[in-house]
Amino acid sequence: MIKLRDIAIPLAVFAAALGFWEWIVAWKAIPPYVLPAPSAIFTKLIEDRELLFSSLLVTLGVTLKALLVAAVCGVALALLLARSKWLERALLPFAIVLQVTPIIAIAPLLLVYMRPENAVLVCAFLVAFFPILSNTALGLASVDHALRDLFELYRASAWQKLVYLRLPAALPQFLTGLRIGGGLSLIGAIVAELAAGASGQGTGLAYRIVEAGFRLDIARMFAALALISATGLAIYAALAGLSHYLLRGWHESAREHGK
């Protein structure tokens, strides 16, 4: 269970940082087109709430859709790789190539062949896919040998081994990959939206940042960036909560977290 001090201390530090930022801007008389104060950013967030929150829904929708597809495809491919070493040797290099290729280099190419919304979705999917695949495959391969021998002793079927042994063993690793993939899917969506926004296309938050940059509306840029950061924190918190809920009854990591 999360203690009050675990929330109060970070919030106090964050509030102190915002207060220092506000004081520096006022003390140095920094123009808002150079560095807006937190109060100015908050005011802009309220003034442009309809525009910014509608763009937030677009970015969030793409992020969650990409994460869902990456989770389904990652688990499905991990199960296939776990059943066939030959298939693992054949397909894993392609997954690694997609992971190590910078998404900022892929996004403009995808925009040539796809509609902007589809290109953003594919970019977000690509960066979230590999962590889920690799972590799930690692979990499926990390079954305790004693438990494996026990299932062999009782002549368990392949289906029983999968459902009662391998999938529970892989669940902690899968949830770790899902938490990583959640943040990366948001990053992939933002990167692709930046590429689409640079060409005058798109409606997500990153596009609003590009648009505000052209207009030198620095306060709106910071407001959009604040919404992106808050979205990333919310996604991580939701996935961390899901992980704790699924593991709290039996896995040591969740038990230690709950102390």
C-alpha positions in Angstrom: 0.0 0.0 0.0 1.3 3.4 -1.0 2.1 5.6 2.0 1.1 9.3 2.2 4.7 10.4 2.4 5.5 8.6 -0.8 3.2 11.0 -2.5 3.7 14.1 -0.4 7.5 14.3 -0.7 7.6 14.3 -4.6 4.7 16.7 -4.7 6.5 19.1 -2.3 9.7 19.0 -4.3 7.8 19.6 -7.5 5.9 22.5 -6.0 9.2 24.0 -4.7 10.7 23.7 -8.2 7.7 25.4 -9.7 8.0 28.2 -7.1 11.7 28.7 -7.8 10.9 28.8 -11.6 8.3 31.4 -11.0 10.6 33.5 -8.8 13.5 33.3 -11.3 11.3 34.5 -14.2 10.0 37.4 -12.1 13.3 38.3 -10.6 15.2 38.3 -13.9 12.2 39.8 -15.8 12.5 37.1 -18.4 10.2 37.8 -21.4 7.4 35.2 -21.8 8.5 34.5 -25.4 11.9 33.3 -23.9 10.7 31.5 -20.8 7.1 31.7 -19.6 6.4 31.4 -15.9 4.4 28.4 -14.6 1.5 30.8 -13.9 1.5 31.9 -17.5 1.7 28.3 -18.7 -1.3 27.4 -16.5 -3.2 30.4 -17.8 -2.5 29.3 -21.4 -3.6 25.8 -20.5 -6.9 27.1 -19.3 -7.4 29.5 -22.2 -6.6 26.9 -24.9 -8.1 23.9 -23.0 -10.5 22.9 -25.8 -7.8 22.9 -28.5 -5.2 21.2 -26.3 -7.4 18.6 -24.7 -8.9 17.6 -28.1 -5.3 17.1 -29.3 -4.5 15.2 -26.1 -7.4 12.7 -26.8 -6.0 12.1 -30.3 -2.5 11.4 -29.0 -3.8 9.3 -26.1 -6.0 7.3 -28.4 -3.2 6.5 -30.8 -0.9 5.6 -27.9 -3.3 3.2 -26.2 -4.3 1.6 -29.5 -0.6 1.0 -30.4 0.1 -0.4 -27.0 -2.8 -2.8 -27.2 -1.7 -4.0 -30.6 1.9 -4.3 -29.5 0.9 -6.3 -26.4 -1.2 -8.8 -28.5 1.4 -9.2 -31.2 4.3 -9.3 -28.8 2.7 -12.1 -26.7 1.6 -14.0 -29.7 5.1 -13.9 -31.3 6.8 -14.7 -28.0 4.6 -17.9 -27.7 5.6 -18.8 -31.3 9.3 -18.3 -30.6 9.1 -20.3 -27.4 7.7 -23.3 -29.3 10.3 -23.3 -32.1 14.0 -22.4 -31.9 14.2 -22.4 -35.6 11.5 -19.8 -35.8 13.2 -17.8 -33.1 16.5 -17.7 -35.1 14.6 -16.7 -38.2 12.4 -13.9 -36.9 14.2 -12.4 -33.9 16.9 -10.5 -36.0 14.1 -8.7 -37.8 12.5 -7.6 -34.5 16.0 -6.4 -33.3 16.5 -4.4 -36.5 13.2 -2.6 -36.0 14.1 -1.9 -32.4 17.6 -0.5 -33.1 16.6 1.6 -36.0 15.8 5.2 -34.8 12.1 5.9 -35.0 12.8 9.5 -36.1 14.4 8.0 -39.2 11.4 5.7 -39.9 8.6 8.2 -39.4 9.2 10.4 -42.5 9.4 7.3 -44.6 6.1 6.0 -43.3 4.5 9.3 -43.9 5.3 8.9 -47.6 3.4 5.6 -47.9 0.7 6.0 -45.3 -1.9 8.4 -44.1 -0.6 10.5 -41.2 -2.8 8.9 -38.6 -1.8 5.4 -39.7 1.9 6.3 -39.8 1.7 7.7 -36.2 0.1 4.4 -35.1 2.7 2.3 -36.8 5.6 4.3 -35.2 4.1 4.0 -31.8 3.5 0.3 -32.3 7.1 -0.3 -33.5 8.8 1.2 -30.4 6.4 -0.6 -28.0 6.5 -4.0 -29.6 10.1 -5.1 -28.9 10.2 -4.6 -25.1 7.0 -6.6 -24.8 8.2 -9.3 -27.1 11.7 -9.6 -25.4 10.4 -9.6 -21.9 7.6 -12.1 -22.5 10.0 -14.4 -24.4 12.4 -14.2 -21.4 9.7 -15.0 -19.0 8.5 -18.0 -21.0 12.1 -19.3 -21.0 12.6 -18.7 -17.3 10.5 -21.5 -15.9 11.8 -23.1 -12.8 13.4 -26.5 -13.7 12.0 -28.2 -10.6 8.5 -27.1 -11.6 9.1 -28.2 -15.1 10.2 -31.7 -14.0 7.2 -31.9 -11.7 4.8 -31.2 -14.6 6.7 -33.8 -16.7 6.4 -36.3 -13.8 2.6 -35.9 -13.7 2.5 -36.2 -17.6 0.9 -32.7 -18.0 -0.1 -31.9 -21.6 1.5 -29.1 -23.6 -1.6 -27.0 -23.0 -1.5 -27.5 -19.2 2.2 -26.6 -19.1 1.4 -23.4 -21.0 -1.6 -22.3 -19.0 -0.5 -23.4 -15.5 3.3 -23.1 -15.7 4.8 -21.0 -18.5 2.2 -18.2 -18.7 2.3 -17.5 -14.9 6.1 -17.6 -14.9 6.1 -15.1 -17.8 3.5 -12.7 -16.3 6.0 -10.6 -14.2 8.3 -10.1 -17.2 5.4 -9.4 -19.5 4.1 -6.7 -17.1 7.6 -5.2 -17.0 7.7 -5.0 -20.8 4.2 -3.5 -20.8 5.2 -0.7 -18.5 8.2 0.0 -20.7 6.1 -0.2 -23.8 3.5 2.2 -22.4 6.1 5.0 -22.2 7.7 4.1 -25.5 4.4 4.0 -27.4 3.8 7.6 -26.2 7.3 8.6 -27.3 6.7 6.9 -30.7 3.4 8.7 -31.2 5.0 12.1 -30.3 7.9 11.6 -32.7 5.7 10.6 -35.6 3.4 13.5 -34.8 6.4 15.9 -34.9 7.3 14.6 -38.3 3.7 14.9 -39.5 3.4 18.3 -38.0 6.6 19.5 -39.7 4.8 18.7 -43.0 1.6 20.5 -42.0 -0.4 17.4 -41.1 -1.7 16.0 -37.9 -3.9 17.1 -34.9 -2.1 15.6 -31.9 -0.2 17.4 -29.1 3.1 17.2 -30.9 1.5 19.0 -33.8 0.3 21.7 -31.5 3.9 22.1 -30.2 5.2 22.5 -33.8 2.3 24.9 -34.6 3.0 27.0 -31.5 6.7 27.1 -32.3 5.9 28.7 -35.7 3.8 31.3 -34.0 6.4 31.8 -31.2 3.6 31.0 -28.7 6.1 29.5 -26.1 3.5 29.3 -23.4 1.3 27.0 -25.5 4.4 24.9 -26.3 5.0 24.4 -22.6 1.3 23.7 -21.9 1.3 21.0 -24.5 4.5 19.6 -23.1 3.0 19.5 -19.6 0.0 17.6 -20.9 2.4 15.1 -22.6 4.3 14.6 -19.4 1.2 14.2 -17.3 -0.1 11.6 -19.8 3.1 9.6 -19.6 2.9 9.6 -15.8 -0.7 8.5 -15.9 0.1 5.6 -18.3 2.9 4.5 -16.1 0.9 4.7 -12.9 -2.0 2.8 -14.4 0.3 0.0 -15.7 2.2 -0.1 -12.4 -1.1 -0.4 -10.6 -2.2 -3.2 -12.9 1.1 -5.0 -12.3 0.7 -4.7 -8.5 -2.9 -5.9 -8.6 -2.0 -9.0 -10.7 1.1 -9.9 -8.7 0.3 -8.9 -5.2 -0.9 -12.3 -4.1 2.1 -14.4 -5.1 5.1 -12.5 -6.5 7.8 -11.2 -4.3 8.2 -7.9 -6.2 4.6 -6.9 -5.5 4.8 -8.1 -1.9 7.8 -5.9 -1.2 6.2 -3.0 -3.0 3.2 -3.4 -0.8 5.1 -3.3 2.5 
